Amino acid sequence: MKRRQFLQTGLFTSLTTAAAMQFYAKEESNSVNLPTTLREEAREISIGGYYDVIICGGGPAGVSAALAAARQGAKTLLLESNGCLGGIWTAGILPWIINHGQPGIMAELKTKLKEMDAVCPIPAPSFAFDPEKLKLLLENLCDEASVDFLLHTKIVATVKLSNRMISHVVTESKSGRQAWGGTVIVDCTGDGDVAAQSGCGFDVGNEEGQMQPGSLLDLIDGIKFEELKEFIRSNQDKKSASKGHLLKLIRSLGIEPTYKSPAIYPIREDLFWVMMHHAYQVRFDDARSITRHTVEGRKELHRIINTLRASGGVWKNIHLIGTAEQMGIREARRIHGLYKVTVDDILKGIKHEDAVCRVHAGFDVHQLDTVTNHGGTSRPEGKSMPYDIPSRALIAKDIDNLLMAGRCISGDFLAHSSYRVTGPATVLGEAAGKIAAEAVAKQIQPKEVKLSSKLSNS
């Protein structure tokens, strides 16, 4: 084909495509005979590498899983969609660890954060820290353990050797579409994305399909702890009275916050993180839903902080200095495992021979809609007891070489409201990483790994 013909043909094709797109745009409102799907051409994609263990998600569970696997000698890849490790701790601005009195990597992180002068100097009911310094610490620990980790890398699919074995994880990033071969895969995405992409069964929400709300968190400065003690969470805050004081103040300024227990949490004497937002009915698996609720949440947070500043006095210099990169999602998929943690486990304080974590957190069901009070009617009757999570709850029922760690492990709605917090998530991740490495070393399936004292953190 001559050059002129080629250019004419290319131009014609471009014009034809443009005309078609204009037609589609014009006719979209009618939705008459418009295609709702398209088929991509088959293509070959590059394989980025082969690993013993692939950890999907670099949050509290994922980083712990990667460190544990690599430290046991497994060639480990950690894949994270955000621009930093730490997940909800860092990208989500939740530097507040509930049920933090855990052994292993959790204790190690606390010690190292103290050495970095990154721990909140104000005594608080949970472990508070500087999220920016944690980013650096996690990266350094992964480098030291020879964890190969990639940021800005989203997992979009899996490839299976059979109905029960994953051979590759597929990602999209600035490097394009790539596949990564792994012997054992660990889903630490929080939402259970990898398990769902692989065909695993799962549950979402309560029996009526209701889910806990999400929250967009933020950082503020320009205020002093000593001047605003009555509004700030600390050990001086008896029965969380600060939340009631803050709610009353915000309402007096003409704003009804979506979260009925708004709270300010200290990081330093002059730096705080804030939870004042609830995103009801946000869908963890719907980009439009997450986008809309994120935008609405950001507007609400700015409106509240600006109104507080306009009220003057001790609030005159308050500023919102950053909203989270990711919304905090409380409710997503709970992947079916070899064991299901239930509300009865917590009420009975059940113990297991294959325990990998002992949880001391109680039920924490955030209001399910704008009418229900905090916790609503979902809290069970009876007192929660410390309970065990067994390794079987971390092993997928439907895929033989897949583990889960963090809030997507196997459990029911009410049990999930307890174990979803980041203290247990860290321990569950460490256990999953150790089980994965052990399975690779012995060339057995994760369910065949026999726990020893070095694997159990209970």
Salt bridges, closest charged atoms under 4 A:
GLU108 OE1 - ARG71 NH1 2.85
ASP130 OD2 - ARG268 NH2 3.76
GLU132 OE1 - LYS135 NZ 3.05
GLU172 OE2 - ARG177 NH1 2.77
ASP191 OD1 - ARG407 NH2 3.00
ASP193 OD1 - ARG333 NH1 2.86
ASP203 OD2 - HIS336 NE2 3.24
ASP203 OD2 - LYS340 NZ 3.67
GLU226 OE1 - LYS229 NZ 3.02
ASP237 OD2 - ARG233 NH1 2.95
GLU256 OE2 - ARG251 NH2 2.84
GLU256 OE2 - LYS260 NZ 2.92
ASP285 OD2 - ARG283 NH2 2.89
GLU296 OE2 - ARG292 NH1 3.74
GLU296 OE1 - HIS293 ND1 3.97
GLU331 OE2 - ARG334 NH1 3.27
ASP354 OD2 - ARG392 NE 2.81
ASP364 OD2 - HIS366 NE2 3.65
ASP364 OD1 - HIS374 NE2 3.89
ASP364 OD2 - ARG420 NH2 3.30
ASP388 OD1 - ARG358 NH1 2.67
ASP400 OD1 - ARG164 NH2 2.90
GLU430 OE2 - LYS434 NZ 3.19
GLU438 OE2 - LYS442 NZ 3.28
